[in-house]
């Protein structure tokens, strides 16, 4: 789970850093300067790729949704590439699969700050990723193992919920009280909706009231606590998927490149902001 978050964070930070550098570089270039087409023919490449991004619908404009899908496609490629490299490390017998015995060689049994047996926790994680139950992880299953937030495997979603209970359950009663929910999970859920979270009119009292409403909605058995099953409706906000980050990147790019405030980019706008867009639509150049 931590590896998955780190990979996405590194990719997004790298992209935003490169966007900043290329944006500053664009500002420093004199308007009359010409790009060396042999070295950096970005304009033609953007023009060539424009119809590949403009697909839903094909209307000579690129929307946030279309840019998001393009970003998702490339991020997934990078994530799968990372998983393939990781798999080589663990697949000791080179059979194209990872067994838990192979993976367990790298897993410590102690050191968890909450007192859990790390090896047992990882075995639970491993088994949840093993869709066909053969005791081995193929590349797709191993990719889901490393990046459970992006998996459609319901067992992995349930595992994420159990992980949250283990992390938030400070009194070790196997469930999450309102206090444990408010001082941990609620902030993550609120952060998912930035517009709501950043509203300056939200006082501590109103946040407390909002948290109580959400808690009561999740507490289906009305026992005053949240179980791992009751966390399922919000687990996607606690652990956002790559699609969420791709959407944020697309929205940022749109805000930087759009000039007529119509919520979409035409080819001219994309070419005029080639440096800003280059890192996003050609991510393979940098990773």
N, C-alpha and C positions, 0 to 999 in steps of 0.2 A: 504493500500500500504506500509506504513512504517512498519507495523507488519510483512508483508511478507518478506521484506528485512531483518528485524532483525532476523527472524527465520532462514533464509538461512545463514545469516552471522554467527549466533551463532553456527549452525551445522558445517559449514565449518571451523570456527576458532577452535571449539572444536576438530574436527578431526585432523586438522593440529597440534594443541597443543599436542594431544595424540600421533600423529605420531612422533613428536619431542622427547617426553619423552621415547617412546618405542625404538626409534632409539638410543638415548643416553644410554638407559639401555642395549641394545644389545651390544654396544661398550664396556660397562663396564664389561660384563660377560666374564670370562676366557674361551678361546676356548674349554677347556676340560670339562667345567661344563655341567652337564646334566640337562635337564628340568625335572621337576616332572610331569610325564605323567598323574597322577591322578588329578593334579591341573591345568595344562596348556598344554594340549595335542594339541598344535596348528598344528603341522606337519600333524597329521592324519586328522585333520579337514580340512586343506587346500587341502590335497590330495582328500578328499571326495567331496569337493565343486568344485574342478577344472573342472570336466566335466559339472557342472551346469553353470559355467561362460563361458566355451569354447563351444559356441553354434552357432556362426555365422562367419565363418563355424566351424565345428568340425574338427580341424586339429592338436590337441595337443599343441596349442599355444593360449595365451590370448592376444588379441590386445587392443589398447587404446579404440576402439569402444566397444568391449565386456565388458571391465572393466567399461566404462562409463554407459552402459546399466544396469550393475549390481548395480552401485552406484545410478543411477536414481531410480531404483526399491526400494532400501532401503530408500532413501531420501523421496520418495513419501509416503512410509509407515509411516515415522516419522512425516511428515507434516500432513497426514490424522489423525494420532493419536493426534497431537496437536490440530487440528480442532475439533475433537470429544470432547476433554476436554474443549475447548472454548465454544462449543455448549451447554454443560451442564450448563455453567454459564448464558447464555442468554435465554435458553429455559425454561422460568419460569413456564409454564403450563405443561411441560413434555409431549408434544404431538409429539415430534420428529421433530419439525420444529421451525424456528425462524421467528417471525414477526418483522416488523420494529418498532412497538410499544414496543416490548420486547427489541430490540436492542437499541432503542432510549432512553431508561431509562439511558443508560451509556454514551450518547453522549451530550457534552456541546453545547450550542448554540452560545457561544462567545469564544474568545481567539485565533482565527486564525490571524496570523500576517499580512495577506493580506486583512483583513477586510471582508472575506466571512462568511456567516452563516454556521457554521460547521454542523448543523443538516440537512440543505438543501443539503449540499454536500454529506453527508453520505446517505441521502435518494436516491439521484441520483445514488450513488454507489450501494446501496441495490437493486434498481430497475433494474440496469444493470445486476446484478447477478441472478435475478429472471427469469430464462430461460422460464419457463412455464407460467409466468405471473399470478400466483395464489396469489401473495402477501405474500408468505411464502418461506423461504429458507430451502430446505432439506439439508442433509449432503454434497452432492456433490456441490450444489449451494453455501452453506456456506463456503466450502473449497475454492471454486473459489473466493468468496467474500474476504476471508482473503489473498489469494495468486493469485491476478489477472494476474500476469506475466506468470503464468503457465497454464492459462485457454485458451481453444480454443474458448471461447465465444466471437464473434466479438463485441458485445455490451460492454464487459469489456475492450477489446482492445481500443475501441473508448473512453471509459471513462478514460483510462490511458492517452490518448492523450489530452483530455480536462484538466486533472489534470496538465499535463506539461505546457499547455498554461497558466493556472491560476498561476502556480508557476513562470514561466519565464516572464510573461507579466508585466513588472515593471511600464509601463505607463498606464495600464488598458484600452487598446484600443481593447482588445479581440483577439489579434493576436501577433505573435512573429516576431519582427524585426530582421535584421541580427545581430545587436549588442547584442540583447537578446539571439539569437541563439549561437553566437560565445562565449560569456562569460557564458556558462552554458551547453547547449545541445551538442555542438560540442565536448567538452572534454569527455563527456560520450560516445559518438559514437566512438571517437578516442581510448579511453581506452578499448573498446570492442575488438579492433584489437591491441593487445599489441605489436606485431611485428612492425606495422606501427607507433604506438604512441611512441615507445621507440627508434625509429631511430634517432641517434644523429645528422644526417645530416639535419634534419628538422629545419629550421630557423623559426623565428617568421613570416617572410615574406611568406615563403612557406606554413606555417600552415594557415595563413590568406587567401592565394590563394586557398588552398585546401578547406577551409571552405566555401569560396564563390562559388566554383564549386558545392559542395554538396547542398548548400542553393538554388542555381539556379535550380538544378535538382529536388528538392522537391517543389519549388514554381511553381506549375502547372499552376496557373492562371496569373503568371507574374505580380503580383501586388506589389512585393517587401516585402511581408510578408508571414508568414507560419500560416495556420489555423490548427485546430486540425486534420482535415481530411488529410492534407498534411504531418502531422507527422507520419502517419501510417507506412510508409516504414521503419522508423528507431526506432519505439517504442520498438521493441524486443532487440535493442542494448542499448537503454536508460534504459530499465528494463529487464535485462537478466533473462532467465528462469532457473529453477533448472537444466535443461539439460546442460546449459552453465557451471554452477559451478561444476557439476559432471564431465564434460569433463576436466576442469582444475585440479580437484583432481586426475583423472585418469592419466593425463599427468605427474603430479608431482610424483605419485607413480611409474609410468613407469621409470621416470628418476632416481629414487632412487634404484629400484630393478633390472633393466636391466643391464646385464654385457657384452653382445656381440654386442650391438648396432644394432640389427636387427629390432627394433621397436615393439617387442612383448616379452612376457614372456612364458617360458616353465615351467613345474612343478618344475624342480630343482631350477630354479631362484626364484620361488615363495616360495619354502620351505626354501631356503637359506636366504631369506629376510622376514621370517615369522613375525618378530616383526613389521616391517615396514608396511606389508600388513594387519596385523590382524585387526587394527582399521577400515580399509576400508571395508573388506569383511565380518566382523562380527560387524557392527555398533550397532546392537541391544544390544550388551554387555555393551555399554557405555551410552545409552540414555533411 
